[in-house]
Amino acid sequence: MSIRTARIIFLLSLLLLAFVVLDFLTLRSKSDKEEANRNTNFAQLLQGNVLTATVQNYHYKFHLKEAVLGAVLPGTTNESYINGATAEVVNKASFHCGDSGSDYFFTDTGSFYMISCQEAASMQVIISKSGYQTKTVSISHYQGEIPTVYLSKYVPPPPETIKDITLPAVFHEAGSQTTDLKKISDTTKVEGLILDTKKATLKFKEPVNLSSKEVKEKFKKLDEYVRLGTTAIVDLNSSSLPELNKKASVTMKGLPWIATPRVLVNGKEDKSIVSNIKYAKGTLTFDVTHFSVFKAAPSVSVTEPSNNFEVHDKQITLKGVVSDPTASVSAKLNNRNLGKIKVSTVSGQFETKLDLVEGLNYIVVNALSLNGATASATISGTLVLVKSNFYFYSLLGLLALLAIGAAGFSCYKMRKNRIVTVPPEPLKQ
């Protein structure tokens, strides 16, 4: 062999050696990267730490495939596998993986999932994947056969509607006529909606739209917007629930009135809003064009004395009647508070004694029902005292008698003075 040939062989040997070294370094780098990725995947387990590679572990393997509507998809190709899932061991206390009992390997190999631990037992594992229903399974350590776990796709429930709402208890007590929301056929056009409590009933005469999310949420706490739990009060917040601001028939139940109450709209009577008022046996009904705060209000009247009275006695009896016998009645005389007056709980009648002042007197009677509604009646009259005139007329009478007596005595004297005694004439001879 020539020197030239030997040199060529030597150079080729060096080149081959360099190629082998380079290939070795490339493979080592790739192995290090795969080990790092594996350790990263293992750490995905909640509260999981990567065990040292020198520890001998048991492997808990499982395939993860998709099930649709409870039926397993056919085929066993990789296309049916679910990748990217996570797993959490539930019964960690049963294992002693690592020093803390919570160190696990967890990895997704692409064709199966694997959890590694130093012990062989049955693992309870929660498997989750975005878009799928979470599932809890029991997995034994690998003994030659890998089980398959099926996840069903998560199907969100249909959006909640007014038909799924349960109204507050006050609207569905025993005997309630409240509309069953579950039986509504068209939530955009609910005909004849009824809201009923023990104290009041609303029957809507126009269709109402209950399809919006806002209405659905407010119906969950409807008693905050529609207050029907107080005797003689109906309060519907039409600004918060404009969908219910419709024509309706209102019924108030259990009223103590002995006569037809007045109906107040925000404290005043308004016949443009309230009509067709009827009352019988404690039940008041009326129609409204829209909603606000409605109250049944009492009426009060004074039956004695009559207005513009004129009396000569300082003390009089004030009598009257209030349509709500449970109302509180009080009186004022010339703006002076006379206090409360007892009311008959059967007839609503009341009476009290008043001490008038000489001249003009103003009397005001006020009634206040338990629901806060009020009523009042006002009369006036004059007290004419005759006692002072009696003395005056008596004095005049006495003077008249004195004058008459004096006149009589004078006449008597004058008549007596006119009678003169004439001596008899002498007899003629």
TORMAR-801280 format. One record per residue: x, y, z of N, C-alpha, C in turn; residue in one letter. Coordinates in steps of 0.05 Angstrom, whole numbers, padded with zeros to 5 digits, always signed. Each point is the difference from the previous one (the first is absolute). Example, Ala and Ser with C-alpha at 12.3 -4.5 7.8 and 13.67 -1.06 7.14 Angstrom:
BEGIN
+00264-00114+00156-00018+00024+00000+00018+00024+00000A -00007+00021-00014+00016+00024+00001-00015+00022+00014S 
//
This chain:
BEGIN
+00017-00024+00000-00017+00024+00000+00018+00025+00000M -00007+00017-00017+00016+00024-00003-00008+00020+00022S +00019+00018+00005-00005+00021+00020-00025+00016-00007I -00003+00005-00025-00024+00016-00009-00026-00014+00008R +00000-00027-00005-00024-00016+00006-00005-00001+00030T +00021-00003+00015-00003+00000+00030-00011+00025+00010A +00010+00022-00011-00010+00027+00009-00030+00002-00006R -00009-00009-00023-00029+00002-00007-00017-00016+00019I +00010-00025+00006-00015-00017+00019-00001+00013+00027I +00022+00012+00009+00000+00013+00026-00020+00023+00001F -00001+00016-00021-00018+00022-00002-00029-00010+00001L -00006-00021-00015-00027-00011+00000-00007-00011+00027L +00019-00012+00014-00006-00010+00027-00007+00023+00019S +00015+00022-00002-00006+00023+00017-00028+00011-00007L -00006+00001-00025-00027+00010-00009-00022-00018+00011L +00004-00026-00001-00020-00019+00010-00004+00003+00030L +00023+00004+00014+00000+00003+00029-00016+00026+00008L +00005+00021-00015-00014+00025+00005-00030-00003-00005A -00007-00015-00020-00029-00004-00006-00013-00015+00023F +00014-00021+00010-00011-00016+00022-00004+00017+00025V +00020+00017+00006-00002+00017+00024-00023+00020-00003V -00002+00012-00024-00021+00019-00004-00028-00013+00002L -00003-00024-00011-00025-00014+00002-00007-00007+00029D +00020-00008+00015-00004-00006+00028-00010+00024+00016F +00013+00023-00005-00008+00024+00014-00028+00008-00008L -00008-00004-00025-00027+00007-00009-00021-00017+00014T +00005-00026+00001-00018-00018+00013-00002+00006+00030L +00022+00007+00012+00000+00006+00029-00017+00026+00005R +00003+00019-00017-00016+00025+00003-00030-00006-00003S -00007-00016-00020-00028-00007-00004-00011-00015+00024K +00016-00018+00011-00009-00016+00023-00005+00019+00024S +00018+00019+00003-00003+00019+00023-00026+00016-00003D -00005+00009-00024-00025+00015-00005-00025-00017+00005K +00000-00025-00009-00023-00017+00005-00004-00004+00030E +00023-00004+00014-00003-00004+00029-00011+00025+00013E +00009+00023-00009-00011+00025+00011-00030+00003-00006A -00008-00006-00024-00029+00002-00007-00016-00020+00016N +00011-00024+00004-00014-00020+00016-00004+00010+00029R +00021+00012+00011-00003+00010+00027-00020+00022+00002N -00001+00017-00021-00019+00022-00001-00029-00011+00000T -00005-00021-00017-00026-00012-00001-00007-00013+00026N +00019-00013+00013-00006-00012+00025-00009+00020+00021F +00011+00024-00002-00007+00021+00020-00027+00012-00004A -00015-00008-00021-00026+00011-00005-00020-00009+00022Q +00005-00022+00013-00018-00010+00021-00001+00021+00022L -00025+00007+00010-00003+00019+00022+00016-00010+00024L +00015+00018+00011+00017-00006+00023+00021-00021-00006Q +00005-00005-00025+00019-00021-00008+00028+00011-00003G +00020-00015+00009+00028+00007-00004+00013-00024-00014N +00020+00006-00016+00013-00021-00016+00019-00016+00018V -00003-00026-00001+00018-00017+00016+00027-00003-00015L +00020-00007+00015+00026-00004-00012-00001-00024-00018T +00015+00001-00021-00001-00021-00021+00011-00026+00010A +00013+00000+00023+00012-00024+00009-00019-00018+00017T -00024+00011+00006-00019-00015+00016-00016-00019-00017V -00003-00024+00008-00016-00020-00014-00030+00006+00005Q -00016+00002-00022-00028+00008+00003-00018-00022-00012N -00025+00000+00009-00021-00015-00012-00015+00019-00019Y -00009-00011-00023-00013+00017-00020-00030-00006+00000H -00016+00022-00001-00029-00002-00002-00008+00012-00027Y -00005-00017-00019-00004+00009-00028-00030-00001-00007K -00008+00017-00018-00027-00001-00011-00001+00015-00027F -00016-00012-00018-00007+00014-00025-00023+00019+00006H -00002+00021-00015-00022+00019+00004-00013+00006-00027L -00025-00009-00003-00015+00004-00025-00026+00015+00005K -00011+00007-00023-00025+00017+00002-00025-00018-00004E -00020+00006+00017-00026-00012-00003-00021+00021-00006A -00019-00006-00017-00020+00019-00008-00027-00010+00007V -00015+00016+00016-00027-00007+00009+00000-00028+00013L +00021-00007+00014+00000-00025+00014+00010-00023-00017G +00003+00003-00026+00009-00021-00017+00030+00004-00007A +00016-00021+00002+00028+00002-00006+00004+00003-00030V +00018+00018-00008+00006+00003-00028+00014-00025-00010L -00007-00010-00023+00013-00024-00011+00029+00006-00008P +00016-00020-00002+00027+00003-00010+00020+00002+00023G +00024-00008-00005+00021+00001+00020+00024+00016-00009T -00003+00016-00021+00023+00015-00011+00006+00023+00019T +00023+00012-00004+00008+00023+00016-00019+00023-00002N -00016+00001-00022-00018+00022-00004-00021+00001+00022E -00006-00023+00013-00021-00001+00020+00011+00007+00028S +00026+00003+00002+00012+00006+00026-00004+00029+00007Y -00002+00006+00026-00002+00027+00009+00027+00007+00012I +00013+00021-00010+00026+00009+00010-00004+00025+00017N +00019+00006+00016+00000+00025+00015-00017+00000+00025G -00008-00023+00009-00016-00002+00025+00018+00002+00024A -00012+00005+00023+00014+00001+00025-00013-00020+00019T +00016-00008+00020-00010-00020+00020+00009+00008+00027A -00017-00005+00020+00006+00006+00028-00007-00025+00016E +00019-00008+00016-00005-00023+00018-00016+00009+00024V -00022-00014+00005-00018+00007+00021+00009-00012+00027V +00007-00025-00001+00007-00014+00025+00030+00001+00005N +00011+00024+00001+00029+00003+00004+00009-00011+00027K -00017+00001+00020+00007-00009+00027+00006-00030+00000A -00009-00015-00020+00004-00029-00001+00028-00007-00011S +00014+00020-00009+00026-00005-00012+00022+00015+00015F +00025-00009-00004+00023+00013+00012+00020+00007-00021H -00010+00011-00022+00018+00007-00022+00017+00023+00009C +00026-00004+00001+00017+00022+00010-00003+00004+00030G +00014+00019+00010+00000+00005+00029-00027+00011+00010D -00013+00016-00017-00025+00012+00009-00025-00016-00006S +00003-00021-00015-00023-00016-00008-00017+00012-00022G +00012+00020-00014-00016+00012-00021+00017+00005-00025S +00022-00015-00003+00017+00004-00024-00006-00022-00020D -00006+00009-00025-00009-00019-00021+00013+00008-00026Y +00005-00021-00016+00005+00005-00029-00027+00000-00014F -00004+00019-00018-00023+00000-00017+00008+00010-00027F -00007-00016-00021+00009+00007-00027-00021-00009-00020T -00001+00015-00022-00016-00007-00023+00019-00010-00022D +00000-00025-00006+00019-00011-00019-00009+00004-00029T -00025+00009-00003-00011+00002-00027-00019-00022-00007G +00004-00024+00011-00018-00022-00005-00012-00010+00026S +00012+00007+00023-00012-00007+00026+00011+00019+00021F -00014+00001+00022+00008+00017+00023+00012-00019+00021Y +00019+00011+00015+00013-00016+00020+00005+00016+00026M -00007-00012+00022+00007+00012+00026+00019-00021+00014I +00021+00010+00011+00020-00018+00012+00002+00006+00030S +00003-00022+00015+00003+00003+00029+00017-00023+00010C +00010+00002+00025+00017-00021+00011-00016-00024+00011Q -00027+00002+00000-00016-00021+00012-00020-00011-00020E -00008-00024+00005-00021-00013-00017-00026-00002+00016A -00019+00015-00009-00027+00000+00013-00020+00010-00021A -00024+00006+00009-00021+00010-00018-00002+00030+00003S +00004+00014-00022-00001+00029+00001-00028+00010-00008M -00010+00019+00015-00024+00014-00008+00009+00026-00014Q -00007+00003-00025+00011+00022-00016-00023+00016-00013V +00001+00026+00003-00018+00018-00013+00013+00009-00026I -00013-00007-00023+00010+00007-00026-00016+00023-00012I +00013+00020-00009-00014+00024-00011+00013+00009-00025S -00017+00012-00017+00009+00011-00026-00020+00021-00009K +00010+00022-00008-00018+00022-00008-00018-00010-00022S -00026+00005+00003-00020-00008-00020-00011-00027+00005G +00009-00014+00022-00010-00026+00006-00010-00001+00029Y -00017-00019+00006-00009-00003+00027+00021-00013+00017Q +00005+00011+00024+00020-00011+00018-00009-00028+00009T +00019-00018+00004-00007-00027+00008+00020-00010+00021K -00010-00015+00019+00016-00013+00021+00001-00030-00005T +00024-00011-00001+00003-00029-00006+00019-00012+00020V -00001-00027+00002+00018-00015+00016+00019-00015-00018S +00027+00004+00004+00020-00012-00018+00020-00016+00017I +00005-00025-00009+00020-00017+00013+00027+00003-00015S +00021-00007+00013+00026+00003-00013+00002-00019-00024H +00017+00007-00019+00002-00014-00025+00010-00028+00004Y -00016-00019-00012+00007-00029+00002-00003-00013-00027Q +00006+00015-00021+00000-00012-00027-00024+00008-00017G -00020+00013+00011-00023+00009-00016-00007+00028+00009E -00003+00018-00020-00006+00028+00005-00030+00004-00002I -00014+00008+00021-00029+00005-00002-00006+00026-00016P -00024+00001-00009-00009+00024-00015-00022+00015+00016T +00004+00026+00002-00019+00017+00013-00013+00018-00021V -00026+00002+00002-00015+00016-00020-00011+00026+00013Y +00005+00022-00014-00011+00025+00009-00022+00009-00020L -00022+00010+00011-00021+00010-00017+00004+00030-00003S -00006+00010-00023+00002+00029-00005-00020+00014+00018K +00009+00023+00010-00017+00016+00017-00021+00014-00017Y -00025-00006+00006-00022+00013-00014-00013+00020+00019V +00004+00026-00005-00011+00020+00020-00030-00003+00001P -00012+00004+00024-00029-00002+00002-00013+00023-00015P -00025-00004-00008-00013+00022-00014-00002+00025+00018P +00000+00023-00012-00001+00025+00016-00025+00001+00018P +00004+00010+00024-00022+00002+00019-00020+00020-00009E -00026-00006+00002-00021+00018-00007-00019+00004+00024T -00020+00017-00005-00019+00006+00022-00014-00026+00008I -00001-00020-00017-00014-00025+00006+00016-00016+00021K +00026+00006+00003+00016-00015+00019+00001+00014+00027D -00013+00023+00003+00002+00016+00025-00020-00010+00021I +00008+00000+00024-00018-00005+00023-00004+00027+00014T -00025+00008+00001-00006+00026+00012+00003-00001+00030L +00004+00023+00013+00002+00000+00029-00025-00012+00013P +00003-00010+00024-00021-00016+00013-00026+00015+00003A +00000+00026+00003-00024+00015+00004-00020-00002-00023V +00011-00007-00024-00017-00002-00024-00011-00028-00005F +00008-00020+00015-00011-00027-00004-00007-00013+00026H -00012+00014+00019-00010-00012+00024-00025-00016-00006E -00009-00015+00020-00023-00017-00004-00024+00015-00011A -00012-00010-00022-00023+00012-00012+00006+00023-00019G +00026+00005-00005+00007+00022-00018-00009-00005-00028S -00008+00022-00014-00008-00001-00028+00022+00009-00019Q +00024+00004+00011+00022+00010-00016+00004-00019-00024T +00005+00013-00024+00005-00015-00024+00024-00019+00003T -00003-00025-00009+00022-00019+00000+00018+00006-00023D +00024+00011+00006+00018+00009-00021+00009-00023-00018L +00001-00024+00011+00009-00023-00016-00019-00006-00023K -00025+00009+00003-00021-00006-00020-00003+00022-00021K +00017+00020+00001-00001+00022-00020+00008-00011-00027I -00015+00005-00020+00006-00010-00027+00017+00020-00016S -00005+00025+00003+00015+00021-00014+00009+00021+00020D +00026+00000+00007+00010+00019+00020+00000+00028-00010T -00002+00005-00026+00000+00027-00011-00028+00012+00001T -00020-00017+00005-00028+00010+00000-00016-00017+00019K +00002+00007+00026-00014-00016+00021-00027+00013+00004V -00021-00015-00006-00027+00009+00003-00011-00006+00028E -00014+00019+00012-00014-00005+00025+00018-00006+00023G +00023+00012+00002+00018-00004+00022-00013+00007+00027L +00002-00017+00020-00011+00005+00026+00022-00002+00021I +00002+00020+00017+00017-00001+00024-00018+00002+00024L +00002-00020+00018-00019-00002+00021+00014-00006+00027D -00009+00015+00021+00009-00006+00027-00025+00000+00018T +00005-00004+00026-00023-00001+00018-00013+00028+00004K +00015+00021-00007-00009+00027+00004-00011+00013-00025K +00010-00008-00023-00008+00014-00025+00004-00017-00024A -00014+00007-00022+00002-00014-00025+00002+00020-00023T +00018-00006-00019+00002+00016-00025-00007-00018-00023L -00019+00009-00016-00007-00015-00025+00004+00019-00023K +00020-00006-00017+00007+00018-00022-00019-00004-00023F -00009+00023-00011-00019-00001-00022+00013+00002-00027K +00026+00004+00000+00015+00002-00025+00023-00021+00001E +00009-00009-00024+00022-00019+00000+00026+00013+00010P +00016-00015+00014+00025+00010+00010+00023-00017-00011V +00023+00014-00004+00024-00013-00012+00019-00008+00023N +00003-00026+00004+00018-00009+00022+00024-00015-00011L +00008+00007-00024+00022-00016-00013+00028+00011+00005S +00003+00024+00010+00027+00011+00003+00014-00011+00024S +00026+00001-00001+00017-00010+00022-00005+00017+00025K -00003+00026-00004-00005+00019+00023-00025-00008+00015E -00022-00005-00015-00025-00007+00013+00003-00026+00015V +00014-00019-00013+00004-00027+00013+00014+00003+00027K +00021+00017+00000+00015+00003+00025-00017+00014+00021E -00016+00020-00008-00016+00015+00019-00023-00017+00011K -00010-00019-00016-00021-00018+00010+00010-00019+00022F +00026-00005+00001+00011-00016+00021-00004+00013+00027K -00001+00026+00001-00005+00015+00025-00023+00020-00005K -00022-00010-00011-00022+00017-00009-00012+00015+00023L +00001-00011+00025-00012+00013+00023+00014+00027+00006D +00023+00005-00012+00013+00026+00004-00010+00021-00019E -00014-00009-00022-00010+00018-00020-00030+00002+00000Y -00013-00022+00008-00029-00001+00002-00008-00007+00029V -00008+00020+00015-00006-00004+00029-00030-00003+00004R -00007-00025+00006-00029-00006+00004-00004-00013+00027L +00018+00004+00019-00002-00014+00025-00011+00017+00023G -00009+00024-00005-00011+00018+00021-00029+00005-00005T -00016-00001+00021-00029+00005-00003-00005+00029-00011T -00016+00001-00021-00010+00026-00011+00022+00015-00015A +00022-00013-00008+00021+00013-00016+00008-00018-00023I +00001+00012-00024+00011-00014-00024+00022+00019-00011V +00024-00010-00002+00023+00016-00008+00016-00015-00021D -00002+00009-00025+00016-00012-00022+00019+00022-00011L +00026-00006+00002+00020+00018-00010+00002-00001-00030N -00016+00017-00013-00002-00001-00029+00025+00011-00014S +00016+00016+00014+00025+00010-00012+00021-00023-00002S +00000-00018+00020+00019-00023-00001-00011-00023-00016S -00027-00003-00002-00012-00021-00016-00021+00012-00019L +00010+00015-00020-00019+00013-00019-00017-00020-00016P +00010-00025-00001-00015-00021-00015-00027-00005+00013E -00003+00005+00026-00025-00005+00015-00017+00025+00003L +00009+00022-00012-00015+00025+00002-00023+00000-00020N -00019-00017+00004-00022-00005-00018-00027+00004+00014K -00021+00000-00016-00027+00001+00011-00005-00026+00016K -00013+00004+00023-00004-00024+00017-00024+00004+00018A -00009-00022+00011-00021+00001+00021+00014-00006+00027S -00005+00017+00020+00013-00003+00026-00021-00009+00021V +00007-00019+00016-00017-00009+00022+00015+00002+00026T -00012+00014+00019+00011+00001+00028-00018-00016+00018M +00012-00018+00015-00016-00019+00016+00004+00005+00030K -00021-00008+00016+00002+00001+00029-00001+00028+00011G -00015+00018-00013-00002+00027+00010-00021+00002+00023L +00004+00018+00019-00019+00003+00023-00021+00021-00005P +00000+00013-00023-00018+00023-00005-00029-00008+00002W -00017+00019+00010-00029-00005+00001-00014+00014-00023I +00015+00014-00016-00011+00014-00023+00022+00000-00022A -00008+00005-00025+00019-00001-00022+00023+00020+00005T +00025-00010+00000+00023+00018+00004+00004+00017-00025P +00014+00022+00005+00011+00015-00022+00026-00013-00009R +00009+00004-00025+00025-00012-00010+00018+00023-00006V +00024+00000+00013+00019+00021-00005+00022-00009-00018L +00009+00017-00018+00022-00005-00018+00023+00019+00008V +00021-00012+00012+00021+00017+00011-00010+00021+00019N -00020-00007+00016-00010+00018+00020-00023+00017-00008G -00009-00001-00025-00022+00017-00010-00020-00017-00016K -00024+00008+00000-00020-00013-00017+00003+00010-00029E +00000-00019-00019+00003+00006-00028-00018-00018-00017D -00022+00011-00008-00020-00016-00015+00010-00006-00028K +00021+00014-00010+00010-00007-00026+00017-00025+00000S +00008-00009+00024+00015-00025+00002-00017-00023+00012I -00016+00007+00020-00016-00020+00014-00030+00002-00008V -00012-00022-00005-00029+00000-00007-00013-00026+00009S -00026-00001-00002-00016-00024+00006+00006-00011+00028N -00001+00018+00020+00005-00008+00027-00025-00014+00012I +00005-00024+00011-00021-00016+00012+00010-00011+00027K -00019-00002+00019+00007-00010+00026-00022-00017+00012Y +00007-00023+00010-00019-00018+00013+00014-00020+00018A -00009-00002+00024+00010-00020+00019+00031+00000+00003K +00011+00024+00003+00028+00002+00005+00018-00003-00025G -00012-00001-00024+00015-00003-00024-00004+00024-00018T +00021+00014-00007-00001+00024-00017+00012-00007-00027L -00015+00007-00022+00011-00004-00027-00002+00026-00015T +00019+00004-00017+00000+00024-00018+00019-00005-00023F -00004+00015-00021+00016-00002-00024+00020+00023-00001D +00024-00005-00012+00020+00021-00002+00010+00000-00029V +00008+00024-00009+00011+00003-00027+00030-00005+00000T +00013+00004+00022+00029-00006+00004+00005-00002+00030H +00025-00006+00006+00006-00006+00028+00016+00022+00014F -00005+00001+00026+00013+00018+00019-00004-00012+00028S -00002+00017+00021-00006-00009+00026-00030+00006+00006V -00015-00021+00004-00029+00003+00005-00006-00007+00029F -00016+00017+00013-00008-00005+00028-00030+00004+00002K -00013-00018+00016-00028+00004+00008+00000+00020+00022A -00017+00021-00002+00000+00022+00020-00027+00002+00013A -00001+00008+00025-00026+00002+00015-00014+00026-00007P -00025+00002+00008-00016+00024-00002-00010+00006+00029S -00001+00026+00007-00009+00008+00027-00019+00023-00003V -00021-00001+00016-00021+00022-00002-00009+00006+00029S -00009+00025+00003-00011+00010+00026-00030+00001-00003V -00014-00015+00017-00029+00000-00001-00013+00020+00019T +00015+00008+00021-00011+00020+00019+00023+00015+00012E -00001+00027+00002-00021+00017-00012+00004+00003-00030P -00019+00013-00012+00001+00004-00029+00019+00024-00005S +00009+00003-00025+00017+00022-00007-00015+00027+00002N +00015+00021+00007-00011+00026+00005-00021+00000+00022N +00006-00015+00021-00019-00001+00023+00002+00026+00016F -00022+00005+00016-00001+00021+00019-00012-00010+00026E +00015+00001+00021-00009-00011+00025+00004+00021+00022V -00015-00005+00023+00002+00019+00022+00013-00013+00024H +00004-00027-00001+00013-00015+00021+00030-00003-00007D +00017+00005+00019+00029-00002-00004+00009-00028-00007K -00012-00020+00013+00008-00028-00004-00019-00013-00020Q +00012-00013-00020-00017-00015-00020+00011-00028-00002I -00015-00018-00013+00008-00027-00006+00007-00002-00030T +00025-00009-00005+00009-00005-00028-00004-00029-00006L -00015-00005-00022-00005-00028-00008+00007-00003-00030K +00009-00024-00007+00006-00005-00028+00004-00030-00005G +00009-00007-00025+00004-00027-00007+00024-00002-00020V +00016-00021+00003+00023-00004-00018-00005-00027-00014V +00007-00002-00026-00006-00024-00015+00019-00023+00007S +00023+00006+00012+00019-00020+00009+00000-00001+00031D -00014-00019+00012-00002-00001+00029+00026-00006+00014P +00020-00008-00015+00026-00005+00013+00018+00025-00001T -00010+00021-00013+00016+00024-00003+00002+00015+00027A +00021+00016+00002+00003+00018+00023-00012+00027-00006S -00019+00009+00018-00014+00025-00005+00008+00020+00022V +00006+00025-00009+00006+00021+00019-00013+00026-00010S -00001+00020+00018-00014+00025-00006+00016+00024+00009A -00005+00023-00013+00011+00025+00007-00022+00021+00002K +00002+00018+00020-00019+00022+00003+00016+00026-00001L -00005+00015-00021+00014+00026-00003+00030-00005+00000N +00009-00022-00014+00028-00007-00003+00012-00010+00026N -00016-00006+00020+00009-00011+00025-00005-00030+00000R +00021-00016+00004-00003-00029-00001-00016-00011+00023N -00022-00014-00006-00017-00012+00020+00006-00029+00006L +00020-00012-00015+00007-00028+00005-00017-00019-00015G +00004-00026+00005-00015-00021-00014-00028-00004+00011K -00017-00009-00018-00028-00005+00007-00006-00030-00004I -00012-00012+00020-00007-00029-00002-00019-00005-00022K +00005-00021-00016-00016-00008-00023-00012-00027+00005V -00025-00004-00007-00013-00026+00002+00011-00018-00022S +00011-00023+00008+00011-00018-00020-00021-00015-00016T -00025+00004+00007-00021-00013-00015-00013+00020-00020V -00007+00024+00009-00014+00019-00016+00017+00022-00011S +00024+00004+00012+00017+00022-00008-00009+00027+00011G -00020+00000+00017-00010+00026+00011+00018+00009+00023Q +00000+00026+00004+00016+00012+00022-00015+00025+00011F +00006+00007+00025-00011+00025+00011+00017+00009+00023E +00000+00026+00005+00015+00011+00022-00012+00028+00007T +00006+00010+00024-00010+00026+00009+00021+00021-00007K -00010+00024-00009+00017+00022-00007-00009+00025+00016L +00018+00016+00009-00005+00025+00013+00007+00023-00019D -00021+00013-00011+00004+00021-00020+00009+00026+00013L +00010+00017-00016+00006+00028+00009-00021+00018-00013V -00004+00023+00014-00020+00018-00010+00008+00010-00028E -00019+00001-00018+00006+00009-00027+00003-00024-00019G +00017+00003-00020+00003-00020-00021+00019-00022+00009L -00008-00026-00006+00015-00024+00007+00005-00017-00025N +00026-00009-00003+00006-00019-00022+00006-00027+00011Y -00012-00021-00010+00004-00027+00009+00010-00017-00023I +00023-00014+00004+00011-00018-00021+00003-00028+00012V -00011-00020-00014+00002-00028+00008+00018-00015-00020V +00021-00014+00009+00018-00014-00017-00001-00030+00005N +00002-00016-00021+00000-00029+00002+00025-00011-00013A +00014-00019+00013+00025-00012-00011-00003-00030+00001L +00000-00013-00025-00002-00029-00001+00027-00013+00004S +00000-00026+00004+00024-00015+00006+00020+00001-00024L -00010+00003-00024+00017+00001-00024+00011+00028-00005N -00005+00019+00018+00010+00027-00004-00018+00019-00014G -00022-00010-00011-00019+00018-00014-00015+00017+00020A -00007+00025-00008-00013+00018+00019-00026+00011-00013T -00017+00012+00018-00024+00014-00008-00006+00021+00021A -00014+00021-00007-00007+00021+00019-00027+00012-00006S -00012+00012+00020-00026+00015-00003+00002+00025+00017A -00011+00022-00011+00002+00026+00013-00028+00013+00002T -00007+00010+00023-00025+00015+00003+00007+00025+00017I -00018+00019-00001+00003+00025+00017-00027+00009+00009S +00000+00016+00021-00025+00010+00011+00006+00022+00021G -00022+00011+00011+00003+00023+00018-00013-00006+00027T +00014+00008+00021-00012-00001+00027-00009+00028+00008L -00026+00003+00005-00012+00025+00009-00008-00003+00029V +00013+00014+00017-00006-00001+00029-00023+00018+00007L -00022-00011+00012-00024+00016+00007+00001+00008+00030V +00018-00008+00015+00001+00006+00029+00004+00030+00005K +00018+00013-00013+00004+00029+00003-00024+00016-00009S -00014-00007-00020-00024+00014-00009-00023-00003+00020N +00000-00022+00014-00021-00004+00020+00001+00022+00022F +00025+00004+00009+00002+00021+00021-00007+00028-00011Y +00007+00004-00025-00007+00027-00012-00030+00003-00002F -00013-00022-00010-00029+00002-00003-00014+00001+00027Y +00011-00014+00020-00011+00001+00027+00001+00028+00012S +00023+00013-00005+00003+00028+00010-00020+00018-00014L -00003-00004-00026-00019+00017-00014-00029-00005+00010L -00006-00026+00006-00026-00006+00010-00005+00013+00027G +00021-00001+00017-00003+00012+00027-00004+00030-00002L +00015+00012-00018-00003+00029-00004-00028+00006-00010L -00010-00018-00018-00026+00004-00011-00021-00002+00022A +00004-00019+00018-00019-00004+00022+00001+00025+00019L +00024+00009+00004+00002+00024+00017-00013+00024-00013L +00003+00002-00026-00013+00022-00014-00030-00002+00001A -00009-00024-00004-00029-00004+00001-00011+00006+00028I +00014-00009+00021-00009+00005+00027+00000+00030+00007G +00021+00013-00009+00002+00028+00005-00023+00016-00014A -00005-00010-00025-00021+00014-00015-00027-00005+00013A -00005-00023+00010-00025-00006+00013-00003+00016+00026G +00022+00002+00014-00001+00015+00025-00005+00030-00005F +00012+00010-00021-00004+00028-00007-00028+00005-00008S -00012-00018-00015-00028+00004-00008-00018+00000+00024C +00006-00017+00018-00016-00002+00024+00001+00026+00016Y +00023+00011+00003+00003+00025+00014-00013+00023-00013K +00003+00000-00026-00013+00022-00015-00030-00002+00002M -00011-00022-00002-00029-00003+00003-00009+00008+00028R +00015-00007+00019-00008+00007+00027+00001+00030+00005K +00019+00013-00012+00003+00029+00004-00022+00015-00014N -00013-00011-00020-00021+00014-00014-00026+00001+00016R -00003-00017+00019-00025-00001+00016+00002+00021+00023I -00015+00022-00003+00000+00022+00020-00025+00000+00016V +00002+00004+00027-00023+00001+00018-00013+00028-00001T -00025+00002-00010-00015+00026+00000-00018+00002+00024V +00002+00022+00016-00018+00004+00024-00029+00003-00009P -00019-00008+00015-00028+00003-00007-00009+00030+00001P -00018+00006-00020-00010+00028-00001-00019+00005+00024E +00000+00025+00010-00019+00007+00022-00028-00001-00009P -00018-00007+00018-00028+00000-00007-00010+00028-00003L -00016+00004-00020-00012+00025-00004-00024+00003+00019K -00002+00025+00009-00022+00007+00018-00024+00007-00017Q 
//
